[in-house]
Amino acid sequence: MNKKFALGALTVLLLMPVIGLAQITFPSTPSLSSGVNLFNLIVTITTIVLNAVWMIAVTFVIVMFVISGFQFLTAQGDPGKVGEARNAIIWGTGGVVVIILSYSILVIMRLTLGI
């Protein structure tokens, strides 16, 4: 019962950013003076860096899950090695949660501030 509840709670928590950001429209940037050009440049660079970091994080997560899967396969029933592989999966899942939450916080802040 506890495992089903934990799995359901985890699923809800992981889907909250998707549900919360589903109907948000992006506000337009006001054009006031020449200072806005620098602002637009900073926003563009920030967006490029954020997307690059997101792709690196996703790639890293995939590679780490593949490595921990190989650890499970090569454990051959050894309890110590199976425990290490299980810990790698648990920490990897925690890392995925942190990555998704941090990206969601950044997106929510950018949308709230109108950047």
HELIX and SHEET records of a PDB file:
HELIX    1   1 ASN A    2  GLY A   20  1                                  19    
HELIX    2   2 GLY A   35  THR A   74  1                                  40    
HELIX    3   3 PRO A   79  LEU A  113  1                                  35    
END                                                                             
